[in-house]
């Protein structure tokens, strides 16, 4: 599997984990948290489009940044889930 595909699948996996958390239906997500998630994953989509349309100069750095954004989104969601569980 090539590097680009591997990184894209990593972003997909993190996004699916976030979707799973959102779909649990506990409804305890704050507007600010949802806005942050929307922004991060929208930026991930833009980055992936730039890589796959060859409009990105440095594919490797773009993909590394994309994975980092997805991890940040995932961590935001996990931190909130863990805080809700403690309550």
N, C-alpha and C positions, 0 to 999 in steps of 0.2 A: 504494500500500500504506500502510495507516495505521501510526502509530508503535508501537502495541501489538503488532501483528502482526510488524513489522520487528524489534523487540526480542526477541520470543518466538522468532523464527527464528534470531536471533543466538545465543541461549542453546542452541537445538537444535543448531546447527552446532558450537559448542564442546563440547557433550556428546557429539556423534558423534565428534569428534576424540579425546576422552578414551577413548571406547569402542574406537576403532580401536587406540589405543596399548595398552590393556589386553588386547585380543584378539591381539596379536602373539605372545603365549604365551611370552615369555622368562622369566616367573615370578620376576622380580627385584623385585617390588613388596613393600615393607615394610607390615606391618600398620598402622602409624601413618599412612602415606601413604594407604592405602585407607580408613581411618577418616575422614581429613580430606576426601577426595573424596566419600565417602558423605554426610558432614554438609553440605558445600557444595551438592551437587546436590539433596539433600533440601530444603534451605532454598530453593533455586531453585524447586523444585516447589511448595512452600508459597506462595512469593511469587506465582508465576504463577496459582495457584488463587485467591489473594486478589484479584488484578487482575481475573480473568475472572468472578469471582462478585460483584464490586463490594463486597468487604469491606475493600478498601484505600482509605484516604482520598486519598492522592496517588499516582495511577497512574504518573505520569512518574518520580517519585523511586523508587518501588518497582521499576520496571523498570530504571532505571539501576543500582540496587543489585544487582538480580538478575544483570544482565550482568557486573557487577564480580565477583560471587561465582563465576560461571561462568569468567571469565577467570583468577581465582586458581586454581581447580581445574585448568584447562588448563595454567597455568604450573607448578603442582606436578608434573603429569605430564610436561611437557616437560623440566623440570629433571632429573627422575629419569632420563628416557630419554637425555638428553645425558650424564649422569654414567656411565650404563651403557656407552654407546658409547665413552667415553674409556678405560674399563678394559680 
